[in-house]
Amino acid sequence: MTPARASTIPGMSLGRGLRHPSLCIGAVLTLALVVMALLSLVWTPWPPDGIDIPHRLLSPGAHHWLGTDQFGRDVLSMVMAGAQTSLMVGVLAVAIGIGLGVLLGASAAALGGICEEALMRLTDFTFAFPAILTAIMLAAIIGPGTLTVVFAIGIFNVPVFARLTRGAAKAVWARDYILAARAAGKGRFAITIEHVLPNIMAPILVQGTIQFATAILAEAALSYLGLGTMPPQPSWGRMLFEAQTFLFTAPRLAVFPGVAIALAVLGLNLLGDGLRDLADPRLRRRR
């Protein structure tokens, strides 16, 4: 008996993916977020931090497509630049969660016994510190900022991926090809790298898209509270905070960043749900 090759997402194909509405809509919205963030690196209609007091609170028009805020800054440019912040925080926070969580979960499944219990209790301990509480503690130590948000959300993601990895890895360790590899003299570390991790990457990647959406929402919430991205770097959450004073005179200042957050989170959640449906034969719909 030879060890099985790394599994791919069952049933994943271009044709099946194109027939999945959630996956298609989520992919389009996620692609739009990425394109907007990348485009803002090289072009925005106006400088996102350009203050122009004489033209403050302008309504949408030919020169400012989404109008200007209370400081005369172009709202469209700020929304585009805010996508950079959301994308960066999401990528880094999920990378921290996957890196540490997969390491802990895979190690727990490979070692078993008291080592497994100790590692999993360590991950459970982090659930006592949600992202907001962690951000408050980090802000008191190193000050508020984007890095504070990244570390706070990343630490919160670790137990999520650790539990997922441990559960998936335990199932793989019970397979016959793992027993064959152990009988051939391979150690636990080699088996984990060569056979376990490649076969559990599909659910980890699916969970990564869902945690990405959570990270964007958490970044906006922390920036709204003043614990996240600081001026002059644009942030959708801080735009909402600044707009609350003008909810009755210029509600569009809150609508545009709010819609951007909603569409970004919706797109990533739909993408994750679509990938999960294709990855799990019990959830996969006949199309």
ABEGO torsion letter per residue (X at the ends): XBBBBBBBBBGBBAAAAAABAAAAAAAAAAAAAAAAAAAAAABBABBAABBBAAABGBBBBAABAAEBBAAGBBAAAAAAAAAAAAAAAAAAAAAAAAAAAAAAAAAAAAAEEAAAAAAAAAAAAAAABBAAAAAAAAAAAAEBEAAAAAAAAAAAAAAAAAAAAAAAAAAAAABAAAAAAAAAGBBAAAAAAAAAAAAAAAAAAAAAAAAAAAAAAAAAAAAAAGABBBOABBBAAAAAAAAAAAAAABAAAAAAAAAAAAAAAAAAAAAAAAAAAAABAAABBBX
